[in-house]
Amino acid sequence: MRSLGKYLIFIHNLFVRRETFRTYVKLTFDECIKVGYDSLFIVLIVSLFMGAVTTIQTAYNLVSPLIPDSIVSLVVRDMTILELAPTIIAIVYAGKVGSNIAGELGTMRITEQIDALEVMGINATSYLVLPKTVASVIMFPMLVILSGFTSIFAGYWTAVTTGVVTGQAYIAGIQLEFNEFGVFFALIKAVTYGYLVATISAYKGFFTSGGALEVGQSSTNAVTSSCIAILVADYILAVMFAEFLIPG
């Protein structure tokens, strides 16, 4: 409970004694490049294999003549939008971006750069962490959208090239009983996960003490805590919005 209280105070400090709006715009833009653009490659690779493997495994498990081929792409679509794109990519995002944020702030702490900012009268929490948080909340939903499109396209390409499902059946399945709220739900997850990864990782890095060894430990703790928070948030959001996901 002490850690939770310290974390909540840390979040509160993001919004007090802020710098000028222009300063945050520049810092946020720079962070968007770091957390978004620099994560494109790993997101695309994971999404490609995620869609391809899901399609093959689903096709070979639905071998009953009573089940039409279009169900394969329906399953791939719903799994990708509701769970795989937001949650799996969030865990990958925590490993890449979360560890980077914790390592960066941890290094600044042990080299007394954060102390120097505070001596100059700058709210180091707001100056360093708020742009990272805003950038994460903006860019991670975009990565999730990209992941969803990439995964579904990879599923189509795999289905056609391997012959497990025809292209026409795959397209028909994608359109079958589509619930638009699923996309909105995925974006709700994405915003939540982006916020959790950024703030938890920043919290772990900001309060690092010791030397280089402790910076590594802070990065590890940041990734572990972020992954746990993502899974807990996934369950809570699923319970809250489950009734809206039933096809109308």
Secondary structure in CASP SS format (residue, H / E / C, confidence):
PFRMAT SS
TARGET T0000
AUTHOR 0000-0000-0000
METHOD secondary structure of the structure
MODEL  1
M C 1.00
R H 1.00
S H 1.00
L H 1.00
G H 1.00
K H 1.00
Y H 1.00
L H 1.00
I H 1.00
F H 1.00
I H 1.00
H H 1.00
N H 1.00
L H 1.00
F H 1.00
V C 1.00
R C 1.00
R C 1.00
E C 1.00
T C 1.00
F H 1.00
R H 1.00
T H 1.00
Y H 1.00
V H 1.00
K H 1.00
L H 1.00
T H 1.00
F H 1.00
D H 1.00
E H 1.00
C H 1.00
I H 1.00
K H 1.00
V H 1.00
G C 1.00
Y H 1.00
D H 1.00
S H 1.00
L H 1.00
F H 1.00
I H 1.00
V H 1.00
L H 1.00
I H 1.00
V H 1.00
S H 1.00
L H 1.00
F H 1.00
M H 1.00
G H 1.00
A H 1.00
V H 1.00
T H 1.00
T H 1.00
I H 1.00
Q H 1.00
T H 1.00
A H 1.00
Y H 1.00
N H 1.00
L C 1.00
V C 1.00
S C 1.00
P C 1.00
L C 1.00
I C 1.00
P C 1.00
D C 1.00
S H 1.00
I H 1.00
V H 1.00
S H 1.00
L H 1.00
V H 1.00
V H 1.00
R H 1.00
D H 1.00
M H 1.00
T H 1.00
I H 1.00
L H 1.00
E H 1.00
L H 1.00
A H 1.00
P H 1.00
T H 1.00
I H 1.00
I H 1.00
A H 1.00
I H 1.00
V H 1.00
Y H 1.00
A H 1.00
G H 1.00
K H 1.00
V H 1.00
G H 1.00
S H 1.00
N H 1.00
I H 1.00
A H 1.00
G H 1.00
E H 1.00
L H 1.00
G H 1.00
T H 1.00
M H 1.00
R H 1.00
I H 1.00
T C 1.00
E C 1.00
Q H 1.00
I H 1.00
D H 1.00
A H 1.00
L H 1.00
E H 1.00
V H 1.00
M C 1.00
G C 1.00
I C 1.00
N C 1.00
A H 1.00
T H 1.00
S H 1.00
Y H 1.00
L H 1.00
V H 1.00
L H 1.00
P H 1.00
K H 1.00
T H 1.00
V H 1.00
A H 1.00
S H 1.00
V H 1.00
I H 1.00
M H 1.00
F H 1.00
P H 1.00
M H 1.00
L H 1.00
V H 1.00
I H 1.00
L H 1.00
S H 1.00
G H 1.00
F H 1.00
T H 1.00
S H 1.00
I H 1.00
F H 1.00
A H 1.00
G H 1.00
Y H 1.00
W H 1.00
T H 1.00
A H 1.00
V H 1.00
T H 1.00
T H 1.00
G C 1.00
V C 1.00
V C 1.00
T C 1.00
G H 1.00
Q H 1.00
A H 1.00
Y H 1.00
I H 1.00
A H 1.00
G H 1.00
I H 1.00
Q H 1.00
L C 1.00
E C 1.00
F C 1.00
N C 1.00
E C 1.00
F H 1.00
G H 1.00
V H 1.00
F H 1.00
F H 1.00
A H 1.00
L H 1.00
I H 1.00
K H 1.00
A H 1.00
V H 1.00
T H 1.00
Y H 1.00
G H 1.00
Y H 1.00
L H 1.00
V H 1.00
A H 1.00
T H 1.00
I H 1.00
S H 1.00
A H 1.00
Y H 1.00
K H 1.00
G H 1.00
F H 1.00
F C 1.00
T C 1.00
S C 1.00
G C 1.00
G C 1.00
A H 1.00
L H 1.00
E H 1.00
V H 1.00
G H 1.00
Q H 1.00
S H 1.00
S H 1.00
T H 1.00
N H 1.00
A H 1.00
V H 1.00
T H 1.00
S H 1.00
S H 1.00
C H 1.00
I H 1.00
A H 1.00
I H 1.00
L H 1.00
V H 1.00
A H 1.00
D H 1.00
Y H 1.00
I H 1.00
L H 1.00
A H 1.00
V H 1.00
M H 1.00
F H 1.00
A H 1.00
E H 1.00
F H 1.00
L H 1.00
I C 1.00
P C 1.00
G C 1.00
END
